[in-house]
Amino acid sequence: LAVQLGAAPPAVKMALQKLHFALLAVAGTHYGNAGERASAQAMRDQLTAAATPVAQALQKAGATCVATTSLDLQDASPESLGQENKLLSTAFAASATQMNGQAANTAANATPAAAAKPDGPAVAVPLQLKMAGSAQALGNPLPCEGSEVLSRFYFEATKTKILKVRELRQQPDATMGFSTVEIEIDASVGSLKDYTLGGTLSLLPENSPGEVEATLRLLGLPESTWNHQILWAPKSGETGGKIKVPFPTPCSLKEALARYCDLSKPPSKKMLQALEPKLPADSESKSCVSKILGDAESQKLLHSGALCLSMAEFWGLLGVTKIDPTDFLLHCPRQKAREFTIASTPKATPNRITLCVSLTSSDLPNAGQAVAQLIEKGSLPKNSSLPENRPRFLGTCSQWLTSRVKSGTEVLVKQRASALQLPEKDVPVVMVAAGAGVAPFRGFWEELRRGQQAA
């Protein structure tokens, strides 16, 4: 836990600054035979000390420790438990009183709000989307940061390159979902240089070219503009400081749809709420969206595995042929980073991170019954239908990594330490995994080969 706190992203550490906590170590020294009880009593102080790094890590992140105590279950009684409860309650009450006093002093000494400074916190302002044939034609972008939890990853991640992709199966068949690859990523840049054995790598995937093209057609833009550069800018001009945006710009329109929008799923409730007022009045599509928003069961069914709809398929069923690009890019669900356990060790490959990835695949269900239910509820037009022989479902990230990523492909990644580690003592180790789950153990093997273990 101490290691994970030390590697926590800035957003988590900022939230921890508001945390007030107490440290309570609980031991049970009355179990087992005489020898085991004596050993437990001898270890009691060590148990309390073992929690110290966690408290130090929390305090380093800005959290406040209000009390530290320990409890031996052998001595537990209503009286002793009451004393511990009183101790903790008093400590938290005193901490709350102190916080309220500080807040009052801050409010009393506050000055009137001024214009945002370039190095100050980002502000949320109404945005407009600019588009031009080149980034230079758009002008200089304002400093910005992510407007949502997911979009902050785009700004905090490290941009690096794929070094190598190697198929591990003897008879791969991606069309049937049979593909497992070993991927090597350049770890000589940014925080990747500090990656650890058994750590976690978060990687931002890209949507399939087919989904991107279908969405570009939905936006009603001519093909000649698909590679144009876009830029988020305030509607009211300069703000004098940072602004909050859904994703980094300038970038191409294609890149925005491929990298920053989740096109593999239907629109979220939030997106439907934003776009419903802008659909043609008295249209069947507007009526259907209103029905979906008013019926929790329809929303659940829409996102269920029984349908497995993509963004473009959903709007196609509703007969919607054009959505404003600004509205779509502002409200479309953000693409999530996927997490993989690192399959290498810095002792063997300090400048390379290795992943082991298997293609996620399954047959798509017959969606006829689910479509019929939505039609009956008025959540889809009466003539709605999906093809009977739709292609297999392929995971967005695993399909991208096993089929389209090549040496030199740029990727956005972040790494963090993990609690999954080799034992410090020289003891035999049994490792059990299935498929690509063997990934961390590949790093463990390399670590053991270079260690001094005799077991």
Secondary structure, 3 states (H helix, E strand, C coil): CHHHHHCCCHHHHHHHCCCEEEEEEEECCCCCCHHHHHHHHHHHHHHHHHCHHHHHHHHHCCCEEEEEEEEEHHHCCHHHHHHHHHHHHHHHHHHHHHHHHHHHHHHHCCCCCCCCCCCCCCECCCEEEEEECCCHHHCCCCCEEECCHHHHHHHHCEEEEEEEEEECCCCCEHHHCECEEEEEEECCCHHHHHCCCCCEEEECCCCCHHHHHHHHHHCCCCHHHCCCEEEEEECCCCCCCCEEECCCCCEEHHHHHHHCECCCCCCCHHHHHHHHHHCCCCCHHHHHHHHHHCCHHHHHHHCCCCCCCCHHHHHHHCCCCCCCHHHHHHHCCECCCEEEECCCCCCCCCCEEEEEEECCEECCCCCHHHHHHHHHHCCCCCCCCCCCCCCCEECHHHHHHHHHCCCCCEEEEEEECCCCCCCCCCCCCCCCCCHHHHHHHHHHHHHHHCCCCCC
